Amino acid sequence: MTNRIALVLGLFIVGAVLVDYACYGTEHGIFLAKKFADLIEWLAFWR
């Protein structure tokens, strides 16, 4: 992964979090963080 791709992905993730916060507040952020942790655990299993 190049630095440019990493920067674009990072900006996309930060932008998505900001849009979620602006539209729905903080309640969805906790739910998404829990689901993201589950996804990381699932991916680690298949690695």
C-alpha positions in Angstrom: 0.0 0.0 0.0 1.4 3.3 -1.0 1.3 6.4 1.2 -1.2 8.1 -1.1 -3.6 5.1 -0.9 -3.3 5.0 2.9 -3.9 8.8 3.2 -7.0 8.5 1.0 -8.4 5.6 3.0 -7.7 7.4 6.3 -9.5 10.5 5.1 -12.4 8.5 3.8 -12.8 6.8 7.2 -12.5 10.0 9.1 -15.0 11.6 6.8 -17.4 8.7 7.2 -17.2 9.0 11.0 -17.8 12.8 10.9 -20.8 12.4 8.6 -22.2 9.7 10.9 -21.7 11.9 14.0 -23.3 14.9 12.2 -26.3 13.0 11.1 -27.0 10.5 13.9 -25.1 11.7 17.0 -22.9 9.6 19.2 -25.2 6.6 19.8 -24.4 5.0 16.4 -20.7 5.4 17.0 -20.6 3.0 19.9 -22.6 0.4 17.9 -20.3 0.8 14.9 -17.2 0.5 17.1 -18.4 -2.8 18.5 -19.2 -4.2 15.1 -15.8 -3.1 13.8 -14.1 -4.9 16.7 -16.1 -8.0 15.8 -15.1 -7.6 12.2 -11.4 -7.4 13.2 -11.7 -10.5 15.3 -13.4 -12.4 12.5 -10.7 -11.3 10.0 -7.9 -12.3 12.5 -9.5 -15.8 12.7 -9.4 -16.3 8.9 -5.8 -15.0 8.7 
